């Protein structure tokens, strides 16, 4: 099988590629993987070094908004698993145009190329943020999309294009919507690696507002196994929530990170809340669980492993942080 992975040099995409090529996803021992990535600030070839010499690995440097490039690259692939997106909410607030271009227009160009190339299936990797905020209970896949940030609005637009390409053209598109991810190789602008690396350096961590915002946490390994399950057993035109089952306020998360690094609450600096900050996310994962999905990485175990990874891989994250300071 030949799989095209746009955004495969980013945090989640590279984990998926490493999982495929290292044999952690059974049945794909002979897979051929093409990574298509524009290698922006969060696309990092160092994320793919563990598999760079694999005979099944090919890298194409390019942008999914480039229709001519897609016309050359997409044909010959059996499936597309799309991770390519701008993803950081804070950046979307200060520069929304880049998010619309990449997440909406880029997805449309990719879907069109997949349609014209006769690709068997496309899996679009999305986010629970498209649902907005929920005070109690959990979202099912039938909930309306009520995004509140330019990032989530752009991802919602991509999701709706996936629906349209399935309904209008019959393209087999499956959408996954995950909760907050964490794991190794995550760019240090995201909350867990930002806090861990700041604390390693003895620097304070910025905590938004009253720290009562609630997120559901999912280890990237569980997320990638869920994506693969949707590729193997999902149905065309369907949406699948992928959750980790662990809900924490930002205050609770911060306490766990402080404890994991061995720091005290004096390292916390409260900052003004983010505009349009969603209060709570929570998904109902019953639909994908019916396919056999079950998270395997316990949060405490996963968090300890992540802290250890950042302690041991300073050479990976320090240049990234220094470039943004």
Residue pairs with C-beta under 8 A, 6 or more apart in sequence:
1 28
1 30
1 31
1 32
1 78
1 79
2 31
2 32
2 33
2 34
2 76
2 77
2 78
3 20
3 31
3 32
3 33
3 34
3 77
3 78
3 79
3 80
3 81
4 34
4 36
4 73
4 74
4 77
4 79
4 80
4 81
4 119
5 13
5 16
5 17
5 33
5 34
5 35
5 36
5 80
5 81
5 82
5 83
6 13
6 36
6 37
6 64
6 80
6 82
6 83
6 84
6 110
7 13
7 36
7 37
7 43
7 64
7 82
7 83
7 84
7 85
7 125
8 14
8 16
8 17
8 33
8 35
8 36
8 37
8 48
8 83
9 35
9 37
9 39
9 43
9 44
9 45
9 47
9 48
9 59
10 37
10 42
10 43
10 44
10 47
10 83
10 84
10 87
10 187
11 42
11 47
11 181
11 183
11 185
11 186
11 187
11 190
11 220
12 83
12 125
12 181
12 220
12 223
12 224
13 35
13 37
13 83
13 84
13 125
14 44
14 47
14 48
14 185
15 183
15 184
15 185
15 220
15 221
15 223
15 224
16 81
16 83
16 224
16 227
16 228
17 33
17 35
17 48
17 51
17 57
18 24
18 48
18 50
18 51
19 25
19 221
19 224
19 225
19 228
20 28
20 31
20 33
21 31
21 33
21 51
21 54
21 56
21 57
22 50
22 51
23 29
25 224
25 225
25 228
27 232
30 56
31 56
32 56
32 58
33 56
33 57
33 58
34 58
34 59
34 60
34 73
34 77
35 48
35 57
35 58
35 59
35 60
36 60
36 62
36 64
36 73
36 84
37 43
37 59
37 60
37 61
37 62
37 84
38 61
38 62
38 63
38 64
38 84
39 45
39 61
41 187
41 323
41 324
42 87
42 88
42 187
42 189
44 185
44 187
44 320
45 52
45 59
46 316
47 185
48 57
48 59
51 57
60 69
60 73
62 69
62 73
63 69
63 106
64 70
64 82
64 84
64 102
64 106
64 107
64 109
64 110
65 101
65 102
65 105
65 106
65 109
66 109
67 109
67 112
67 113
70 109
70 110
70 112
70 113
71 113
71 116
73 113
74 80
74 110
74 113
74 114
74 116
74 117
74 119
75 117
75 118
76 117
77 117
77 119
78 119
78 120
78 121
79 119
79 120
79 121
79 122
79 123
79 231
80 110
80 114
80 119
80 121
80 122
80 123
81 122
81 123
81 125
81 227
81 231
82 107
82 110
82 122
82 123
82 124
82 125
83 125
84 102
84 106
84 110
85 102
85 103
85 106
85 125
85 154
85 155
85 158
86 92
86 98
86 99
86 102
86 103
86 151
86 154
87 127
87 151
88 151
88 189
88 190
89 129
89 149
89 151
89 152
89 274
90 189
90 274
91 98
91 99
91 151
91 189
92 99
92 149
92 150
92 151
92 154
93 149
93 150
93 274
93 275
93 276
96 150
96 154
99 150
99 151
99 154
100 150
100 154
100 157
102 154
103 151
103 154
103 155
103 157
103 158
104 154
104 157
104 158
104 161
107 124
107 157
107 158
107 161
107 162
108 161
110 122
111 122
111 161
111 162
111 165
111 171
111 173
112 165
114 122
114 171
115 165
115 169
115 171
119 171
120 172
121 172
121 173
121 174
121 231
121 236
122 162
122 171
122 172
122 173
122 174
123 173
123 174
123 175
123 176
123 227
123 230
123 231
123 234
124 158
124 159
124 162
124 173
124 174
124 175
124 176
125 176
125 178
125 227
126 155
126 158
126 159
126 175
126 176
126 177
126 178
127 152
127 155
127 177
127 178
128 139
128 177
128 178
128 179
128 216
128 241
128 243
128 281
128 282
128 283
129 147
129 148
129 149
129 151
129 152
129 155
129 278
129 281
130 145
130 147
130 152
130 155
130 156
130 159
130 177
131 139
131 143
131 144
131 145
131 146
131 147
131 177
131 281
131 283
132 145
132 146
132 147
132 148
132 152
132 278
133 148
133 278
133 279
133 280
133 281
134 280
134 281
134 282
135 279
135 280
137 282
138 243
138 282
138 283
138 284
139 241
139 282
139 283
139 284
140 241
140 284
140 286
140 287
141 177
141 238
141 239
141 240
141 241
141 287
145 156
145 159
145 160
147 153
147 155
147 156
148 276
148 278
149 276
149 278
159 175
159 177
159 239
162 173
162 175
163 173
163 175
163 237
165 171
165 173
166 172
166 173
166 236
166 237
167 237
172 236
172 237
173 236
173 237
174 230
174 231
174 234
174 235
174 236
174 237
174 238
174 239
174 240
175 238
175 239
175 240
176 226
176 227
176 230
176 239
176 240
176 241
176 242
176 288
177 239
177 240
177 241
177 242
177 283
178 218
178 223
178 226
178 241
178 242
178 243
179 215
179 216
179 217
179 218
179 242
179 243
179 244
179 281
179 282
179 283
180 215
180 216
180 217
180 218
180 244
180 281
181 217
181 218
181 219
181 220
181 223
182 190
182 192
182 217
182 218
182 219
182 220
182 302
182 303
182 306
183 219
183 220
183 221
183 302
183 306
184 220
184 305
184 306
184 309
184 310
184 313
185 316
186 192
186 193
186 220
186 306
187 193
187 320
188 194
188 197
188 317
188 320
188 321
189 324
191 250
191 253
192 253
192 257
192 303
192 306
193 306
193 310
193 317
194 205
195 205
195 254
195 257
196 257
196 260
196 261
196 306
196 307
196 310
197 310
197 317
197 318
197 321
198 204
198 205
198 267
199 205
199 257
199 258
199 261
199 263
199 267
200 261
200 310
200 311
200 314
203 267
204 267
204 268
204 269
205 254
205 257
205 267
205 268
205 269
206 269
206 270
206 271
207 250
207 251
207 254
207 268
207 269
207 270
207 271
208 250
208 271
208 272
208 273
208 274
208 277
209 270
209 272
209 273
209 274
209 277
210 273
211 249
211 250
211 251
211 254
211 270
212 249
212 250
212 251
212 279
213 249
213 250
213 277
213 278
213 279
213 280
214 247
214 248
214 249
214 250
214 279
214 280
214 281
214 282
215 247
215 248
215 250
215 253
215 280
215 281
216 243
216 244
216 245
216 246
216 247
216 281
216 282
216 283
217 244
217 246
217 247
217 248
217 253
217 299
218 242
218 243
218 244
218 295
219 244
219 295
219 297
219 299
219 302
221 296
221 297
222 242
222 244
222 295
222 296
222 297
223 242
225 293
225 296
226 240
226 242
226 288
226 293
227 242
229 288
229 291
229 292
229 293
230 240
230 288
230 291
233 291
233 292
234 240
234 291
238 287
240 287
240 288
240 291
241 283
241 284
241 285
241 287
241 288
242 283
242 285
242 288
242 293
243 282
243 283
243 284
243 285
243 295
244 295
244 299
245 285
245 295
246 299
247 280
247 282
248 256
254 268
255 265
256 300
256 303
257 303
257 307
258 264
258 265
258 267
258 268
260 303
260 304
260 307
261 307
285 293
310 317
